């Protein structure tokens, strides 16, 4: 049975402080550029995108109010009508 040897190649690498600082600088720069672009677009009269249109629901079919009776009641009514005639 082979023994498992754990190397550092399988472990997650930690970021250096220099890389974290560079990432933060890039994120901050992107945010400021985006904010400036938004201000310029607003000054030129560009409106924000319209909200998406809400789809209309199709109503369910209305039940018809027919006078339908169960079979036994129907037969009973026929018998009663036959007795009266």
PDB file with one MODEL, atoms N, CA, C and O in Angstrom:
MODEL        1
ATOM      1  N   UNK A   1       0.848  -1.165   0.000  1.00  0.00           N
ATOM      2  CA  UNK A   1       0.000   0.000   0.000  1.00  0.00           C
ATOM      3  C   UNK A   1       0.899   1.235   0.000  1.00  0.00           C
ATOM      4  O   UNK A   1       1.703   1.428   0.912  1.00  0.00           O
ATOM      5  N   UNK A   2       0.753   2.070  -1.035  1.00  0.00           N
ATOM      6  CA  UNK A   2       1.650   3.232  -1.128  1.00  0.00           C
ATOM      7  C   UNK A   2       1.263   4.306  -0.117  1.00  0.00           C
ATOM      8  O   UNK A   2       0.088   4.510   0.190  1.00  0.00           O
ATOM      9  N   UNK A   3       2.248   4.959   0.368  1.00  0.00           N
ATOM     10  CA  UNK A   3       2.026   6.057   1.296  1.00  0.00           C
ATOM     11  C   UNK A   3       1.784   7.335   0.514  1.00  0.00           C
ATOM     12  O   UNK A   3       2.439   7.591  -0.496  1.00  0.00           O
ATOM     13  N   UNK A   4       0.850   8.126   0.983  1.00  0.00           N
ATOM     14  CA  UNK A   4       0.576   9.390   0.328  1.00  0.00           C
ATOM     15  C   UNK A   4       1.510  10.452   0.864  1.00  0.00           C
ATOM     16  O   UNK A   4       1.644  10.625   2.075  1.00  0.00           O
ATOM     17  N   UNK A   5       2.134  11.136  -0.016  1.00  0.00           N
ATOM     18  CA  UNK A   5       3.060  12.198   0.373  1.00  0.00           C
ATOM     19  C   UNK A   5       2.440  13.525  -0.052  1.00  0.00           C
ATOM     20  O   UNK A   5       2.106  13.722  -1.220  1.00  0.00           O
ATOM     21  N   UNK A   6       2.294  14.421   0.902  1.00  0.00           N
ATOM     22  CA  UNK A   6       1.707  15.721   0.611  1.00  0.00           C
ATOM     23  C   UNK A   6       2.830  16.718   0.334  1.00  0.00           C
ATOM     24  O   UNK A   6       3.695  16.949   1.179  1.00  0.00           O
ATOM     25  N   UNK A   7       2.801  17.295  -0.846  1.00  0.00           N
ATOM     26  CA  UNK A   7       3.768  18.325  -1.220  1.00  0.00           C
ATOM     27  C   UNK A   7       3.133  19.689  -1.045  1.00  0.00           C
ATOM     28  O   UNK A   7       1.944  19.829  -0.759  1.00  0.00           O
ATOM     29  N   UNK A   8       3.948  20.646  -1.222  1.00  0.00           N
ATOM     30  CA  UNK A   8       3.436  22.002  -1.206  1.00  0.00           C
ATOM     31  C   UNK A   8       2.732  22.318  -2.523  1.00  0.00           C
ATOM     32  O   UNK A   8       2.007  23.309  -2.606  1.00  0.00           O
ATOM     33  N   UNK A   9       2.930  21.498  -3.549  1.00  0.00           N
ATOM     34  CA  UNK A   9       2.284  21.766  -4.831  1.00  0.00           C
ATOM     35  C   UNK A   9       0.786  21.558  -4.742  1.00  0.00           C
ATOM     36  O   UNK A   9       0.038  22.143  -5.525  1.00  0.00           O
ATOM     37  N   UNK A  10       0.330  20.736  -3.804  1.00  0.00           N
ATOM     38  CA  UNK A  10      -1.096  20.501  -3.657  1.00  0.00           C
ATOM     39  C   UNK A  10      -1.765  21.541  -2.766  1.00  0.00           C
ATOM     40  O   UNK A  10      -2.989  21.672  -2.774  1.00  0.00           O
ATOM     41  N   UNK A  11      -0.999  22.254  -2.027  1.00  0.00           N
ATOM     42  CA  UNK A  11      -1.543  23.241  -1.101  1.00  0.00           C
ATOM     43  C   UNK A  11      -1.837  24.541  -1.859  1.00  0.00           C
ATOM     44  O   UNK A  11      -1.173  24.854  -2.847  1.00  0.00           O
ATOM     45  N   UNK A  12      -2.815  25.274  -1.398  1.00  0.00           N
ATOM     46  CA  UNK A  12      -3.123  26.561  -1.998  1.00  0.00           C
ATOM     47  C   UNK A  12      -2.012  27.545  -1.666  1.00  0.00           C
ATOM     48  O   UNK A  12      -1.491  27.581  -0.552  1.00  0.00           O
ATOM     49  N   UNK A  13      -1.676  28.327  -2.651  1.00  0.00           N
ATOM     50  CA  UNK A  13      -0.606  29.306  -2.447  1.00  0.00           C
ATOM     51  C   UNK A  13      -1.182  30.572  -1.841  1.00  0.00           C
ATOM     52  O   UNK A  13      -2.269  31.016  -2.213  1.00  0.00           O
ATOM     53  N   UNK A  14      -0.450  31.144  -0.911  1.00  0.00           N
ATOM     54  CA  UNK A  14      -0.871  32.389  -0.298  1.00  0.00           C
ATOM     55  C   UNK A  14      -0.429  33.547  -1.181  1.00  0.00           C
ATOM     56  O   UNK A  14       0.613  33.490  -1.834  1.00  0.00           O
ATOM     57  N   UNK A  15      -1.246  34.601  -1.186  1.00  0.00           N
ATOM     58  CA  UNK A  15      -0.892  35.780  -1.966  1.00  0.00           C
ATOM     59  C   UNK A  15       0.137  36.599  -1.208  1.00  0.00           C
ATOM     60  O   UNK A  15       0.128  36.661   0.022  1.00  0.00           O
ATOM     61  N   UNK A  16       0.997  37.208  -1.946  1.00  0.00           N
ATOM     62  CA  UNK A  16       1.970  38.110  -1.337  1.00  0.00           C
ATOM     63  C   UNK A  16       1.280  39.429  -1.014  1.00  0.00           C
ATOM     64  O   UNK A  16       0.236  39.744  -1.585  1.00  0.00           O
ATOM     65  N   UNK A  17       1.848  40.181  -0.124  1.00  0.00           N
ATOM     66  CA  UNK A  17       1.299  41.489   0.234  1.00  0.00           C
ATOM     67  C   UNK A  17       1.344  42.429  -0.969  1.00  0.00           C
ATOM     68  O   UNK A  17       0.474  43.285  -1.127  1.00  0.00           O
ATOM     69  N   UNK A  18       2.372  42.266  -1.825  1.00  0.00           N
ATOM     70  CA  UNK A  18       2.481  43.113  -3.014  1.00  0.00           C
ATOM     71  C   UNK A  18       1.328  42.845  -3.978  1.00  0.00           C
ATOM     72  O   UNK A  18       0.770  43.775  -4.559  1.00  0.00           O
ATOM     73  N   UNK A  19       0.975  41.574  -4.145  1.00  0.00           N
ATOM     74  CA  UNK A  19      -0.110  41.233  -5.052  1.00  0.00           C
ATOM     75  C   UNK A  19      -1.447  41.753  -4.527  1.00  0.00           C
ATOM     76  O   UNK A  19      -2.267  42.246  -5.302  1.00  0.00           O
ATOM     77  N   UNK A  20      -1.673  41.646  -3.208  1.00  0.00           N
ATOM     78  CA  UNK A  20      -2.917  42.145  -2.629  1.00  0.00           C
ATOM     79  C   UNK A  20      -3.027  43.653  -2.802  1.00  0.00           C
ATOM     80  O   UNK A  20      -4.102  44.166  -3.112  1.00  0.00           O
ATOM     81  N   UNK A  21      -1.928  44.362  -2.604  1.00  0.00           N
ATOM     82  CA  UNK A  21      -1.933  45.813  -2.767  1.00  0.00           C
ATOM     83  C   UNK A  21      -2.221  46.177  -4.215  1.00  0.00           C
ATOM     84  O   UNK A  21      -2.962  47.121  -4.489  1.00  0.00           O
ATOM     85  N   UNK A  22      -1.630  45.423  -5.143  1.00  0.00           N
ATOM     86  CA  UNK A  22      -1.849  45.692  -6.564  1.00  0.00           C
ATOM     87  C   UNK A  22      -3.303  45.421  -6.937  1.00  0.00           C
ATOM     88  O   UNK A  22      -3.894  46.160  -7.725  1.00  0.00           O
ATOM     89  N   UNK A  23      -3.879  44.357  -6.371  1.00  0.00           N
ATOM     90  CA  UNK A  23      -5.283  44.049  -6.644  1.00  0.00           C
ATOM     91  C   UNK A  23      -6.185  45.164  -6.127  1.00  0.00           C
ATOM     92  O   UNK A  23      -7.121  45.573  -6.814  1.00  0.00           O
ATOM     93  N   UNK A  24      -5.912  45.655  -4.929  1.00  0.00           N
ATOM     94  CA  UNK A  24      -6.732  46.723  -4.358  1.00  0.00           C
ATOM     95  C   UNK A  24      -6.631  47.994  -5.186  1.00  0.00           C
ATOM     96  O   UNK A  24      -7.626  48.690  -5.386  1.00  0.00           O
ATOM     97  N   UNK A  25      -5.434  48.297  -5.665  1.00  0.00           N
ATOM     98  CA  UNK A  25      -5.242  49.492  -6.487  1.00  0.00           C
ATOM     99  C   UNK A  25      -6.022  49.376  -7.786  1.00  0.00           C
ATOM    100  O   UNK A  25      -6.648  50.339  -8.229  1.00  0.00           O
ATOM    101  N   UNK A  26      -5.986  48.191  -8.401  1.00  0.00           N
ATOM    102  CA  UNK A  26      -6.720  47.986  -9.652  1.00  0.00           C
ATOM    103  C   UNK A  26      -8.226  48.092  -9.433  1.00  0.00           C
ATOM    104  O   UNK A  26      -8.931  48.669 -10.260  1.00  0.00           O
ATOM    105  N   UNK A  27      -8.716  47.550  -8.345  1.00  0.00           N
ATOM    106  CA  UNK A  27     -10.152  47.609  -8.058  1.00  0.00           C
ATOM    107  C   UNK A  27     -10.578  49.048  -7.822  1.00  0.00           C
ATOM    108  O   UNK A  27     -11.605  49.488  -8.339  1.00  0.00           O
ATOM    109  N   UNK A  28      -9.796  49.779  -7.047  1.00  0.00           N
ATOM    110  CA  UNK A  28     -10.120  51.181  -6.793  1.00  0.00           C
ATOM    111  C   UNK A  28     -10.104  51.996  -8.083  1.00  0.00           C
ATOM    112  O   UNK A  28     -10.972  52.843  -8.295  1.00  0.00           O
ATOM    113  N   UNK A  29      -9.130  51.743  -8.936  1.00  0.00           N
ATOM    114  CA  UNK A  29      -9.046  52.465 -10.204  1.00  0.00           C
ATOM    115  C   UNK A  29     -10.252  52.157 -11.082  1.00  0.00           C
ATOM    116  O   UNK A  29     -10.809  53.055 -11.712  1.00  0.00           O
ATOM    117  N   UNK A  30     -10.651  50.908 -11.124  1.00  0.00           N
ATOM    118  CA  UNK A  30     -11.807  50.528 -11.941  1.00  0.00           C
ATOM    119  C   UNK A  30     -13.080  51.199 -11.433  1.00  0.00           C
ATOM    120  O   UNK A  30     -13.913  51.629 -12.230  1.00  0.00           O
ATOM    121  N   UNK A  31     -13.235  51.290 -10.117  1.00  0.00           N
ATOM    122  CA  UNK A  31     -14.418  51.931  -9.546  1.00  0.00           C
ATOM    123  C   UNK A  31     -14.461  53.414  -9.883  1.00  0.00           C
ATOM    124  O   UNK A  31     -15.513  53.946 -10.237  1.00  0.00           O
ATOM    125  N   UNK A  32     -13.308  54.087  -9.771  1.00  0.00           N
ATOM    126  CA  UNK A  32     -13.292  55.523 -10.058  1.00  0.00           C
ATOM    127  C   UNK A  32     -13.534  55.788 -11.541  1.00  0.00           C
ATOM    128  O   UNK A  32     -14.215  56.750 -11.895  1.00  0.00           O
ATOM    129  N   UNK A  33     -12.980  54.941 -12.409  1.00  0.00           N
ATOM    130  CA  UNK A  33     -13.202  55.108 -13.845  1.00  0.00           C
ATOM    131  C   UNK A  33     -14.676  54.898 -14.176  1.00  0.00           C
ATOM    132  O   UNK A  33     -15.243  55.641 -14.977  1.00  0.00           O
ATOM    133  N   UNK A  34     -15.300  53.889 -13.562  1.00  0.00           N
ATOM    134  CA  UNK A  34     -16.722  53.628 -13.790  1.00  0.00           C
ATOM    135  C   UNK A  34     -17.591  54.769 -13.313  1.00  0.00           C
ATOM    136  O   UNK A  34     -18.554  55.147 -13.981  1.00  0.00           O
ATOM    137  N   UNK A  35     -17.257  55.318 -12.161  1.00  0.00           N
ATOM    138  CA  UNK A  35     -18.034  56.437 -11.628  1.00  0.00           C
ATOM    139  C   UNK A  35     -17.899  57.662 -12.533  1.00  0.00           C
ATOM    140  O   UNK A  35     -18.878  58.366 -12.783  1.00  0.00           O
ATOM    141  N   UNK A  36     -16.699  57.909 -13.015  1.00  0.00           N
ATOM    142  CA  UNK A  36     -16.485  59.060 -13.906  1.00  0.00           C
ATOM    143  C   UNK A  36     -17.237  58.857 -15.221  1.00  0.00           C
ATOM    144  O   UNK A  36     -17.835  59.798 -15.744  1.00  0.00           O
ATOM    145  N   UNK A  37     -17.211  57.656 -15.750  1.00  0.00           N
ATOM    146  CA  UNK A  37     -17.925  57.384 -17.004  1.00  0.00           C
ATOM    147  C   UNK A  37     -19.424  57.572 -16.814  1.00  0.00           C
ATOM    148  O   UNK A  37     -20.102  58.074 -17.711  1.00  0.00           O
ATOM    149  N   UNK A  38     -19.949  57.177 -15.656  1.00  0.00           N
ATOM    150  CA  UNK A  38     -21.368  57.366 -15.372  1.00  0.00           C
ATOM    151  C   UNK A  38     -21.744  58.827 -15.285  1.00  0.00           C
ATOM    152  O   UNK A  38     -22.809  59.227 -15.757  1.00  0.00           O
ATOM    153  N   UNK A  39     -20.869  59.640 -14.679  1.00  0.00           N
ATOM    154  CA  UNK A  39     -21.140  61.079 -14.576  1.00  0.00           C
ATOM    155  C   UNK A  39     -21.123  61.740 -15.946  1.00  0.00           C
ATOM    156  O   UNK A  39     -21.954  62.601 -16.237  1.00  0.00           O
ATOM    157  N   UNK A  40     -20.170  61.335 -16.792  1.00  0.00           N
ATOM    158  CA  UNK A  40     -20.086  61.901 -18.144  1.00  0.00           C
ATOM    159  C   UNK A  40     -21.332  61.521 -18.944  1.00  0.00           C
ATOM    160  O   UNK A  40     -21.895  62.361 -19.647  1.00  0.00           O
ATOM    161  N   UNK A  41     -21.764  60.272 -18.843  1.00  0.00           N
ATOM    162  CA  UNK A  41     -22.945  59.825 -19.584  1.00  0.00           C
ATOM    163  C   UNK A  41     -24.187  60.564 -19.102  1.00  0.00           C
ATOM    164  O   UNK A  41     -25.041  60.923 -19.912  1.00  0.00           O
ATOM    165  N   UNK A  42     -24.302  60.797 -17.790  1.00  0.00           N
ATOM    166  CA  UNK A  42     -25.455  61.516 -17.259  1.00  0.00           C
ATOM    167  C   UNK A  42     -25.440  62.967 -17.729  1.00  0.00           C
ATOM    168  O   UNK A  42     -26.494  63.544 -17.994  1.00  0.00           O
ATOM    169  N   UNK A  43     -24.255  63.558 -17.834  1.00  0.00           N
ATOM    170  CA  UNK A  43     -24.151  64.950 -18.291  1.00  0.00           C
ATOM    171  C   UNK A  43     -24.541  65.063 -19.764  1.00  0.00           C
ATOM    172  O   UNK A  43     -25.102  66.076 -20.183  1.00  0.00           O
ATOM    173  N   UNK A  44     -24.247  64.033 -20.545  1.00  0.00           N
ATOM    174  CA  UNK A  44     -24.590  64.063 -21.963  1.00  0.00           C
ATOM    175  C   UNK A  44     -26.056  63.722 -22.210  1.00  0.00           C
ATOM    176  O   UNK A  44     -26.541  63.844 -23.335  1.00  0.00           O
ATOM    177  N   UNK A  45     -26.748  63.304 -21.190  1.00  0.00           N
ATOM    178  CA  UNK A  45     -28.183  63.042 -21.337  1.00  0.00           C
ATOM    179  C   UNK A  45     -28.519  61.584 -21.567  1.00  0.00           C
ATOM    180  O   UNK A  45     -29.651  61.267 -21.930  1.00  0.00           O
ATOM    181  N   UNK A  46     -27.588  60.709 -21.369  1.00  0.00           N
ATOM    182  CA  UNK A  46     -27.884  59.290 -21.535  1.00  0.00           C
ATOM    183  C   UNK A  46     -28.694  58.818 -20.335  1.00  0.00           C
ATOM    184  O   UNK A  46     -28.289  59.000 -19.187  1.00  0.00           O
ATOM    185  N   UNK A  47     -29.838  58.212 -20.612  1.00  0.00           N
ATOM    186  CA  UNK A  47     -30.699  57.731 -19.532  1.00  0.00           C
ATOM    187  C   UNK A  47     -30.317  56.297 -19.188  1.00  0.00           C
ATOM    188  O   UNK A  47     -29.851  55.555 -20.053  1.00  0.00           O
ATOM    189  N   UNK A  48     -30.505  55.912 -17.963  1.00  0.00           N
ATOM    190  CA  UNK A  48     -30.232  54.518 -17.615  1.00  0.00           C
ATOM    191  C   UNK A  48     -31.208  53.595 -18.326  1.00  0.00           C
ATOM    192  O   UNK A  48     -32.281  54.025 -18.750  1.00  0.00           O
ATOM    193  N   UNK A  49     -30.844  52.356 -18.453  1.00  0.00           N
ATOM    194  CA  UNK A  49     -31.699  51.392 -19.141  1.00  0.00           C
ATOM    195  C   UNK A  49     -33.058  51.317 -18.465  1.00  0.00           C
ATOM    196  O   UNK A  49     -33.172  51.388 -17.241  1.00  0.00           O
ATOM    197  N   UNK A  50     -34.089  51.172 -19.296  1.00  0.00           N
ATOM    198  CA  UNK A  50     -35.443  51.053 -18.767  1.00  0.00           C
ATOM    199  C   UNK A  50     -35.601  49.700 -18.091  1.00  0.00           C
ATOM    200  O   UNK A  50     -34.990  48.719 -18.516  1.00  0.00           O
ATOM    201  N   UNK A  51     -36.405  49.640 -17.055  1.00  0.00           N
ATOM    202  CA  UNK A  51     -36.612  48.341 -16.396  1.00  0.00           C
ATOM    203  C   UNK A  51     -37.294  47.378 -17.361  1.00  0.00           C
ATOM    204  O   UNK A  51     -38.058  47.818 -18.221  1.00  0.00           O
ATOM    205  N   UNK A  52     -37.044  46.105 -17.245  1.00  0.00           N
ATOM    206  CA  UNK A  52     -37.648  45.145 -18.169  1.00  0.00           C
ATOM    207  C   UNK A  52     -39.167  45.141 -18.038  1.00  0.00           C
ATOM    208  O   UNK A  52     -39.708  45.326 -16.948  1.00  0.00           O
ATOM    209  N   UNK A  53     -39.842  44.929 -19.154  1.00  0.00           N
ATOM    210  CA  UNK A  53     -41.297  44.926 -19.144  1.00  0.00           C
ATOM    211  C   UNK A  53     -41.799  43.664 -18.469  1.00  0.00           C
ATOM    212  O   UNK A  53     -41.253  42.575 -18.644  1.00  0.00           O
ATOM    213  N   UNK A  54     -42.846  43.843 -17.701  1.00  0.00           N
ATOM    214  CA  UNK A  54     -43.429  42.708 -16.998  1.00  0.00           C
ATOM    215  C   UNK A  54     -44.380  41.999 -17.951  1.00  0.00           C
ATOM    216  O   UNK A  54     -45.237  42.627 -18.571  1.00  0.00           O
ATOM    217  N   UNK A  55     -44.220  40.687 -18.062  1.00  0.00           N
ATOM    218  CA  UNK A  55     -45.081  39.942 -18.975  1.00  0.00           C
ATOM    219  C   UNK A  55     -46.496  39.863 -18.398  1.00  0.00           C
ATOM    220  O   UNK A  55     -46.687  39.785 -17.184  1.00  0.00           O
ATOM    221  N   UNK A  56     -47.470  39.886 -19.290  1.00  0.00           N
ATOM    222  CA  UNK A  56     -48.860  39.828 -18.874  1.00  0.00           C
ATOM    223  C   UNK A  56     -49.273  38.368 -18.754  1.00  0.00           C
ATOM    224  O   UNK A  56     -48.970  37.549 -19.622  1.00  0.00           O
ATOM    225  N   UNK A  57     -49.960  38.061 -17.678  1.00  0.00           N
ATOM    226  CA  UNK A  57     -50.428  36.698 -17.486  1.00  0.00           C
ATOM    227  C   UNK A  57     -51.731  36.494 -18.252  1.00  0.00           C
ATOM    228  O   UNK A  57     -52.596  37.370 -18.281  1.00  0.00           O
ATOM    229  N   UNK A  58     -51.851  35.342 -18.859  1.00  0.00           N
ATOM    230  CA  UNK A  58     -53.082  34.991 -19.552  1.00  0.00           C
ATOM    231  C   UNK A  58     -54.029  34.409 -18.503  1.00  0.00           C
ATOM    232  O   UNK A  58     -53.666  33.460 -17.808  1.00  0.00           O
ATOM    233  N   UNK A  59     -55.233  34.961 -18.379  1.00  0.00           N
ATOM    234  CA  UNK A  59     -56.131  34.456 -17.344  1.00  0.00           C
ATOM    235  C   UNK A  59     -56.586  33.034 -17.647  1.00  0.00           C
ATOM    236  O   UNK A  59     -56.614  32.605 -18.800  1.00  0.00           O
ATOM    237  N   UNK A  60     -56.936  32.323 -16.599  1.00  0.00           N
ATOM    238  CA  UNK A  60     -57.425  30.960 -16.771  1.00  0.00           C
ATOM    239  C   UNK A  60     -58.817  30.989 -17.382  1.00  0.00           C
ATOM    240  O   UNK A  60     -59.533  31.985 -17.282  1.00  0.00           O
ATOM    241  N   UNK A  61     -59.186  29.893 -18.011  1.00  0.00           N
ATOM    242  CA  UNK A  61     -60.512  29.816 -18.608  1.00  0.00           C
ATOM    243  C   UNK A  61     -61.567  29.804 -17.514  1.00  0.00           C
ATOM    244  O   UNK A  61     -61.409  29.150 -16.483  1.00  0.00           O
ATOM    245  N   UNK A  62     -62.638  30.534 -17.754  1.00  0.00           N
ATOM    246  CA  UNK A  62     -63.715  30.614 -16.789  1.00  0.00           C
ATOM    247  C   UNK A  62     -64.562  29.355 -16.918  1.00  0.00           C
ATOM    248  O   UNK A  62     -64.895  28.936 -18.026  1.00  0.00           O
ATOM    249  N   UNK A  63     -64.911  28.750 -15.780  1.00  0.00           N
ATOM    250  CA  UNK A  63     -65.737  27.556 -15.807  1.00  0.00           C
ATOM    251  C   UNK A  63     -67.149  27.927 -16.222  1.00  0.00           C
ATOM    252  O   UNK A  63     -67.692  28.952 -15.809  1.00  0.00           O
ATOM    253  N   UNK A  64     -67.722  27.075 -17.042  1.00  0.00           N
ATOM    254  CA  UNK A  64     -69.093  27.308 -17.470  1.00  0.00           C
ATOM    255  C   UNK A  64     -70.032  26.805 -16.380  1.00  0.00           C
ATOM    256  O   UNK A  64     -69.798  25.759 -15.774  1.00  0.00           O
ATOM    257  N   UNK A  65     -71.068  27.546 -16.147  1.00  0.00           N
ATOM    258  CA  UNK A  65     -71.991  27.209 -15.077  1.00  0.00           C
ATOM    259  C   UNK A  65     -73.134  26.374 -15.656  1.00  0.00           C
ATOM    260  O   UNK A  65     -74.277  26.828 -15.703  1.00  0.00           O
ATOM    261  N   UNK A  66     -72.825  25.169 -16.090  1.00  0.00           N
ATOM    262  CA  UNK A  66     -73.843  24.293 -16.662  1.00  0.00           C
ATOM    263  C   UNK A  66     -74.519  23.524 -15.545  1.00  0.00           C
ATOM    264  O   UNK A  66     -73.935  23.259 -14.494  1.00  0.00           O
ATOM    265  N   UNK A  67     -75.732  23.184 -15.800  1.00  0.00           N
ATOM    266  CA  UNK A  67     -76.459  22.392 -14.825  1.00  0.00           C
ATOM    267  C   UNK A  67     -76.203  20.908 -15.034  1.00  0.00           C
ATOM    268  O   UNK A  67     -77.075  20.193 -15.526  1.00  0.00           O
ATOM    269  N   UNK A  68     -75.045  20.450 -14.676  1.00  0.00           N
ATOM    270  CA  UNK A  68     -74.722  19.030 -14.830  1.00  0.00           C
ATOM    271  C   UNK A  68     -74.891  18.349 -13.482  1.00  0.00           C
ATOM    272  O   UNK A  68     -74.449  18.851 -12.449  1.00  0.00           O
ATOM    273  N   UNK A  69     -75.527  17.219 -13.521  1.00  0.00           N
ATOM    274  CA  UNK A  69     -75.740  16.468 -12.298  1.00  0.00           C
ATOM    275  C   UNK A  69     -75.067  15.115 -12.410  1.00  0.00           C
ATOM    276  O   UNK A  69     -74.863  14.610 -13.514  1.00  0.00           O
ATOM    277  N   UNK A  70     -74.723  14.527 -11.287  1.00  0.00           N
ATOM    278  CA  UNK A  70     -74.186  13.172 -11.330  1.00  0.00           C
ATOM    279  C   UNK A  70     -75.219  12.191 -11.885  1.00  0.00           C
ATOM    280  O   UNK A  70     -76.420  12.462 -11.905  1.00  0.00           O
ATOM    281  N   UNK A  71     -74.720  11.070 -12.323  1.00  0.00           N
ATOM    282  CA  UNK A  71     -75.570  10.090 -13.005  1.00  0.00           C
ATOM    283  C   UNK A  71     -76.759   9.645 -12.158  1.00  0.00           C
ATOM    284  O   UNK A  71     -77.874   9.552 -12.673  1.00  0.00           O
ATOM    285  N   UNK A  72     -76.548   9.367 -10.872  1.00  0.00           N
ATOM    286  CA  UNK A  72     -77.641   8.862 -10.030  1.00  0.00           C
ATOM    287  C   UNK A  72     -78.743   9.908  -9.879  1.00  0.00           C
ATOM    288  O   UNK A  72     -79.929   9.584  -9.936  1.00  0.00           O
ATOM    289  N   UNK A  73     -78.342  11.156  -9.686  1.00  0.00           N
ATOM    290  CA  UNK A  73     -79.351  12.210  -9.551  1.00  0.00           C
ATOM    291  C   UNK A  73     -80.106  12.398 -10.856  1.00  0.00           C
ATOM    292  O   UNK A  73     -81.311  12.650 -10.853  1.00  0.00           O
ATOM    293  N   UNK A  74     -79.411  12.278 -11.950  1.00  0.00           N
ATOM    294  CA  UNK A  74     -80.038  12.437 -13.258  1.00  0.00           C
ATOM    295  C   UNK A  74     -81.082  11.334 -13.477  1.00  0.00           C
ATOM    296  O   UNK A  74     -82.187  11.595 -13.953  1.00  0.00           O
ATOM    297  N   UNK A  75     -80.714  10.102 -13.122  1.00  0.00           N
ATOM    298  CA  UNK A  75     -81.639   8.976 -13.279  1.00  0.00           C
ATOM    299  C   UNK A  75     -82.843   9.150 -12.357  1.00  0.00           C
ATOM    300  O   UNK A  75     -83.977   8.846 -12.729  1.00  0.00           O
ATOM    301  N   UNK A  76     -82.580   9.640 -11.157  1.00  0.00           N
ATOM    302  CA  UNK A  76     -83.684   9.846 -10.219  1.00  0.00           C
ATOM    303  C   UNK A  76     -84.651  10.898 -10.748  1.00  0.00           C
ATOM    304  O   UNK A  76     -85.864  10.751 -10.605  1.00  0.00           O
ATOM    305  N   UNK A  77     -84.129  11.951 -11.355  1.00  0.00           N
ATOM    306  CA  UNK A  77     -85.001  12.981 -11.926  1.00  0.00           C
ATOM    307  C   UNK A  77     -85.814  12.424 -13.093  1.00  0.00           C
ATOM    308  O   UNK A  77     -86.992  12.748 -13.248  1.00  0.00           O
ATOM    309  N   UNK A  78     -85.180  11.582 -13.913  1.00  0.00           N
ATOM    310  CA  UNK A  78     -85.904  10.979 -15.039  1.00  0.00           C
ATOM    311  C   UNK A  78     -87.024  10.081 -14.531  1.00  0.00           C
ATOM    312  O   UNK A  78     -88.122  10.092 -15.088  1.00  0.00           O
ATOM    313  N   UNK A  79     -86.761   9.296 -13.475  1.00  0.00           N
ATOM    314  CA  UNK A  79     -87.786   8.429 -12.899  1.00  0.00           C
ATOM    315  C   UNK A  79     -88.945   9.266 -12.345  1.00  0.00           C
ATOM    316  O   UNK A  79     -90.115   8.942 -12.546  1.00  0.00           O
ATOM    317  N   UNK A  80     -88.594  10.344 -11.646  1.00  0.00           N
ATOM    318  CA  UNK A  80     -89.633  11.204 -11.066  1.00  0.00           C
ATOM    319  C   UNK A  80     -90.471  11.852 -12.163  1.00  0.00           C
ATOM    320  O   UNK A  80     -91.686  11.990 -12.021  1.00  0.00           O
ATOM    321  N   UNK A  81     -89.820  12.249 -13.260  1.00  0.00           N
ATOM    322  CA  UNK A  81     -90.551  12.873 -14.370  1.00  0.00           C
ATOM    323  C   UNK A  81     -91.429  11.831 -15.057  1.00  0.00           C
ATOM    324  O   UNK A  81     -92.522  12.162 -15.516  1.00  0.00           O
ATOM    325  N   UNK A  82     -90.973  10.573 -15.139  1.00  0.00           N
ATOM    326  CA  UNK A  82     -91.758   9.519 -15.779  1.00  0.00           C
ATOM    327  C   UNK A  82     -92.968   9.175 -14.919  1.00  0.00           C
ATOM    328  O   UNK A  82     -94.023   8.858 -15.469  1.00  0.00           O
ATOM    329  N   UNK A  83     -92.860   9.226 -13.589  1.00  0.00           N
ATOM    330  CA  UNK A  83     -93.977   8.918 -12.694  1.00  0.00           C
ATOM    331  C   UNK A  83     -95.075   9.957 -12.820  1.00  0.00           C
ATOM    332  O   UNK A  83     -96.262   9.637 -12.769  1.00  0.00           O
ATOM    333  N   UNK A  84     -94.665  11.199 -12.985  1.00  0.00           N
ATOM    334  CA  UNK A  84     -95.661  12.265 -13.059  1.00  0.00           C
ATOM    335  C   UNK A  84     -96.426  12.228 -14.368  1.00  0.00           C
ATOM    336  O   UNK A  84     -97.563  12.699 -14.413  1.00  0.00           O
ATOM    337  N   UNK A  85     -95.865  11.702 -15.410  1.00  0.00           N
ATOM    338  CA  UNK A  85     -96.577  11.673 -16.694  1.00  0.00           C
ATOM    339  C   UNK A  85     -97.491  10.525 -16.839  1.00  0.00           C
ATOM    340  O   UNK A  85     -98.148  10.385 -17.871  1.00  0.00           O
TER     341      UNK A  85
ENDMDL
END
